Amino acid sequence: MRTVPTWVDKVQDRDKVEQCIYDLCFNPDGTQLVVAAGQRVLVYDTIDGALIQPLKGHKDVVYCVCYARDGKRFASGSADKSVIIWTSKLEGVLKYTHNDAIQCLAYNPVSHHLASCALSDFAYWSAEQKAVQKYKSNSRINACAWTNDGQYLALGLGNGVVSIRNKNGEEKGKIERPGGSQSPIWALAWSPSKEDNYDILCVGDWGQTLSFYTMGGKLVGKERPLGYDPLCVNYFNKGEYLLIGGSNKACTLMTRDGIKLGTVGEEQSSWVWCCAVRPDSSFVAVGCQDGTIAYYQLVFSTVHGLYRERYAFRENMTDVIIQHLLTDQKVRIKCRDLIKKIAIYKHRLAVQLPERAVIYELYSGDSTSMHYRVRDKINQKLDCNLLVICTNHLVLCQEKRLQSLTFAGVKEREWLMESPIRYIKVVGGPPGREGLLLGLKNGQVWKIYLDNAFPVNLLKLQSAIRCLDLSASRQKLAVVDENNQLLVYNLRTQELLFQEANANSVAWNTYCEEMLCFSGNNTLCIKASNFPVHQQKLTGFVVGLCGSKVFCLRVATMSTIEVPLSTPMYQYLEKKMFREAYEVACLGVTAGDWEALGHAALDGLNLEVAKESFRRVKNIQYVELILDFEDRRRRGEKDDEVFLADVLAYRCKFKEAARLYQRVAQEQKALNMYMDLRMFDLAQEFLGSVDNIDRKTIIRKKAEWARNNNEPRAAAEMYLSAGDTQRAIEIIGENGWVEKLVDVGRRLDKADQEAIALVATHLRRLEQLTYATEMFRKLGDEKSVVQLYVEAKEWKEAFVLAEKHPEYKDLVYVPYAKWLAENDKFVDAQKAFHKAGRPEEAFHVLQELTHNAVNEARFQDASYYYWILARQCLDIASQNAERQQEMIAKFYEHEKYASIYYAYDTIQRYLEHTRSQLTLL
């Protein structure tokens, strides 16, 4: 921390008597400072310390001032027992009095009501109420403070008690400090930090102790001995720091836990009665017993360390935050003491505190682990301006001197340089033997090893070194000098490879030997090999380049920025350096860049790079093409131009592909390409050049395309013209074009029986009996004609054909008999079966008739059917000697059933008649 004096004023009256500054406060926007000085209230401009206006109205010393959070009013309290309310325009609008001198004031942060405290009582005032309600106190009131939510007021009393009051003046709790009246409370402040889960009250008493309490009176953390009497305490706006002024004649900066960090400005010549922090800034105002008003700016320097993707920095002066810049994981280490220096290297972390240094290490070897634990402590006060840690050593830099310490604090080695050391970088090496690069003020660059007492001079520049970095292979050194010049050297040859202007920091890419980046003039520059620099806007200092991620430090914030490395990749592509372009692309480019790299590598016949590039973007089509070409190469095909023609075809550059095919005598490939693309007119250009390919082949392909594109009529005509009659008939039949089918069938030669049969089959399916008959007769297939009539139930024509062709009688009468049976004409069906020479089936039909008649109680019909069955049994017996005895037995059986059912029919009708008569009665 550094303190910069902005302005100072010393208040005296007309007689040159010093006026004690008992209190001061800022308006909410920080543009004005209100000061209690003697009997006046002074208002200053905070920018230059000019006195805006002295306010008169009090008749005695002004002890306190307070500004409302809304910025509309402020108040002053005096020993004349009065409180004056002033507007933001510096006009007094109201005055009210207490019974004693006013000691302190506090505006409610929410309701903007004013709490005014005199020696023996306190009161609440609001603009809405004319009356001022006062409440008695059993002890002297020295300090007061509202909670952040405005619900409770803490009163610091002279008997060592803190009284917690609500807005009705009732005591809701109290905190008693040890020592009682020997430890009067003179300073109170509630923490505004949003990180706290509960309200924390900071209490300063004249027992020379600083302590922290909850609302319930529970002590939080440790009591902090001060060694002086505190007179005021104030938090920074976000609660990260405390300001304490007192009898030690200084304003002290502390952490929120009460750990001393330093002194604001130089020690004053009298007591510091008041101090305040300007809202939302790091400016501090201090008021003293001798009338001094001092206005300072606090500059919190950045204390940090970086190793590759791990960044460690100081927060709130006493905490270390380790941030993984790639995963954005963060971990906090609470040191509870002022952190002076931080160094990080691989799995080691060093933190320098005022009286000791603490060494941490990663708990596990995982590259993403963030769990650190204490490894060693060096209980020595270390004095250095630069701190570096290695695997087993701590390295201290004191201007020209460099010392190597073990983690036990033992000095192992020391180096003395010719000039002050401006920059140190650990460049790695075996544990205990790491190498360090040193950049000196006189422009020299040295390299030292921890196990070697003799440094090695690498370079000598004309101006001081500001920053340097070593490439991954340790062959190239990049240096930024005091003149903002970037110079890159080859360490083996000492040759200056290139230089660039306007650079303030530089970093080599961790994963790419030939790439570095540097920043300057709010610009980020990326340079690959000897190609021109690529620039983009960037505010801050570049401190690292890991793949495509740039680590940029802006004031005290480290950010990770993703930068596409497209430009360096295309620079390599222009030079046909495909392998280098691929390595750059692996660090981070867009999908479109990968496609471009793949195509460029294809054109250059670098199949491995092309294949890997297309795999990155999952372009399976080109990956399969490359695999096919590699397979063809293994089989002995060596013509690369054929492959390039295939590539052109894949890119839809068909004319260029055809010309290349033709140049290498591969017209067949060109013809196939155009035919696959349905570019039949272009395909005809290659007909004369390709053997075994005629016009009909192209027409067939064209017909297939028309059929697939739902143009069946055109496809059928094309097939007919190509002589592919059967395919044409299939299309015509599928679409039900009867006239076209008949026309094709009539034009067919009788020898083309398959095609005629196909026409007849489609006409038969379409139920065109006449035309189908014509086609079948053209084939001479009378059997199919008979089947047509049977299928159409045209029985007369079928009977005529059966008479002409007795061999087909079975084809006619059996279906006819089945049709009769299906239509309940069983007797006729039986006769038909007999005509067809199927007596068994006729007999079976009669049995079914008989069974149905019995089940339906038609006994007379059943008798008749049994009588016919008996006669048929006699017929079968006379025709079949083997079954003669069986049939005669069945004859008697069926004749008996015929007589029984005939007789029972009479009985059944009588019973039904009698039953119906009884129902009527």
Secondary structure, 3 states (H helix, E strand, C coil): CEEEEEEEEECECCCCCECCEEEEEECCCCCEEEEEECCEEEEEECCCCCEEEEECCCCCCEEEEEECCCCCEEEEEECCCEEEEEECCCCEEEEEECCCCEEEEEECCCCCCEEEEECCEEEEEECCEEEEEEEECCCCEEEEEECCCCCEEEEEECCCEEEEEECCCCEEEEEECCCHHHCCEEEEEECCCCCCCCCEEEEEECCCEEEEEECCCCECCCCEECCCCEEEEEECCCCCEEEEEECCCCEEEEECCCCEEEEECCCCCCCEEEEEECCCCCEEEEEECCCEEEEEEEECCCCEEEECCEEEEEECCCEEEEEECCCCCEEEEECCCCCCEEEEECCEEEEECCCCEEEEEECCCCCCCCCEEEEEEECCCCCCCEEEECCCEEEEEECCEEEEEECCCCEEEEEECCCCEEEEEEEECCCCCCEEEEEECCCEEEEEECCCCCCEEEEECCCCEEEEEECCCCCEEEEEECCCCEEEEECCCCEEEEEECCCCEEEEECCCCCEEEEEECCEEEEEECCCCCEEEECCCEEEEEECCEEEEEECCEEEEEECCCHHHHHHHHHCCCHHHHHHHHHHHCCHHHHHHHHHHHHHCCCHHHHHHHHHHCCCHHHHHHHHHHHHHHHCCCCCHHHHHHHHHHHCCCHHHHHHHHHHCCCHHHHHHHHHHCCCHHHHHHHCCCCCCCCHHHHHHHHHHHHHHCCCHHHHHHHHHHCCCHHHHHHHHHHCCCHHHHHHHHHHCCCCCHHHHHHHHHHHHHCCCHHHHHHHHHHHCCHHHHHHHHHHCCCHHHHHHHHHHCHHHHHHHHHHHHHHHHHCCCHHHHHHHHHHCCCHHHHHHHHHHHHHHHHHCCCHHHHHHHHHHHHHHHHHHHHHCCCCHHHHHHHHHHHHHHHHHHHHHHHHHHHHHHHHHHHHHC
